[in-house]
Amino acid sequence: MKLILSLTLLLLTGCAGTKMYVAASEAHGILRVDPPDDSSYDYKFLIKNAHDIGWDGNKEEDRREMIATKLDGACRSFEVIDQKPFKTGTYMFGDDAITWIMKVKCLD
């Protein structure tokens, strides 16, 4: 039930490229930003491969758009220096539940 409520809220918040969508994704555990483990990058993003209308966490371009929206104001351009999928289980319809771990470095 909590999953259905979370997904409904995400659908109501709008497009993936909006700050509201990114904030809702953080609130519901789809997006998390951690401090870096070392000085070779600035941010560690953990993004679940959730699906929504107009957004797919398995697509790199969608994950990059979410990162760009989250970093708005913090850095104008960035580079993903490493990204790895981490399987966390299986969704109820059989798809793999994956969290993408993306290390990001600001370029400006």
C-alpha distance (Angstrom), angle and dihedral (degrees) to the residues before:
residue distance angle dihedral
M1 . . .
K2 3.81 . .
L3 3.82 89.1 .
I4 3.81 91.9 52.7
L5 3.81 91.1 48.9
S6 3.81 91.1 48.7
L7 3.79 93.2 49.3
T8 3.80 91.4 46.9
L9 3.80 90.8 52.4
L10 3.80 91.0 49.5
L11 3.80 90.9 51.1
L12 3.79 90.6 52.4
T13 3.80 95.5 50.2
G14 3.80 96.8 68.9
C15 3.77 137.3 -129.2
A16 3.78 124.9 4.2
G17 3.79 92.0 -118.4
T18 3.79 94.1 62.7
K19 3.78 125.8 96.0
M20 3.81 89.8 -128.1
Y21 3.82 91.3 56.8
V22 3.81 91.7 48.2
A23 3.82 91.1 48.7
A24 3.81 90.8 50.0
S25 3.81 89.7 48.3
E26 3.80 89.8 53.9
A27 3.79 92.3 46.7
H28 3.80 91.3 52.9
G29 3.78 97.9 44.2
I30 3.80 98.2 -107.6
L31 3.80 91.7 113.7
R32 3.79 127.4 35.1
V33 3.79 129.1 171.1
D34 3.79 117.9 -155.3
P35 3.79 130.3 -176.9
P36 3.81 115.4 -98.7
D37 3.80 121.3 -90.3
D38 3.81 91.1 -139.1
S39 3.81 141.3 4.1
S40 3.82 96.5 -92.9
Y41 3.83 91.3 89.0
D42 3.82 139.7 19.9
Y43 3.82 107.2 -136.6
K44 3.78 138.4 22.7
F45 3.81 112.4 -149.5
L46 3.78 121.4 -164.3
I47 3.80 110.5 -164.0
K48 3.80 124.4 178.3
N49 3.79 118.8 -139.1
A50 3.79 93.0 -116.8
H51 3.81 119.3 154.5
D52 3.78 126.7 -134.7
I53 3.77 137.5 158.5
G54 3.79 104.3 -66.0
W55 3.81 94.8 0.1
D56 3.80 133.3 83.1
G57 3.79 120.4 178.8
N58 3.80 89.8 -153.3
K59 3.81 91.3 64.5
E60 3.79 114.5 86.9
E61 3.80 92.5 -149.7
D62 3.82 90.8 56.6
R63 3.80 92.2 48.6
R64 3.82 90.4 48.5
E65 3.82 90.5 50.7
M66 3.80 90.2 52.5
I67 3.83 90.6 49.4
A68 3.82 91.6 48.7
T69 3.79 90.8 51.3
K70 3.80 92.3 47.8
L71 3.82 92.4 47.9
D72 3.81 93.8 47.5
G73 3.80 104.7 137.1
A74 3.80 94.5 9.1
C75 3.80 94.8 76.1
R76 3.79 130.9 -7.5
S77 3.79 96.1 -147.0
F78 3.77 133.0 19.3
E79 3.76 143.3 -179.7
V80 3.79 126.3 -139.3
I81 3.80 100.7 -136.0
D82 3.80 95.8 -179.4
Q83 3.79 137.6 6.4
K84 3.76 129.0 178.5
P85 3.79 133.2 174.7
F86 3.80 116.4 -128.3
K87 3.81 115.8 -164.1
T88 3.79 110.1 -136.7
G89 3.80 100.8 174.5
T90 3.79 140.7 -67.4
Y91 3.80 130.4 -60.7
M92 3.80 118.5 -127.2
F93 3.82 92.9 -98.0
G94 3.81 92.8 52.9
D95 3.81 101.9 -98.3
D96 3.79 117.1 134.4
A97 3.80 114.9 -101.6
I98 3.80 105.0 -134.1
T99 3.78 132.9 -178.9
W100 3.79 113.2 -157.0
I101 3.80 113.1 -144.4
M102 3.79 108.2 -155.0
K103 3.80 124.4 -176.9
V104 3.79 111.4 -153.4
K105 3.80 131.1 -165.9
C106 3.82 122.8 -164.9
L107 3.80 112.4 -129.1
D108 3.81 99.0 -161.3
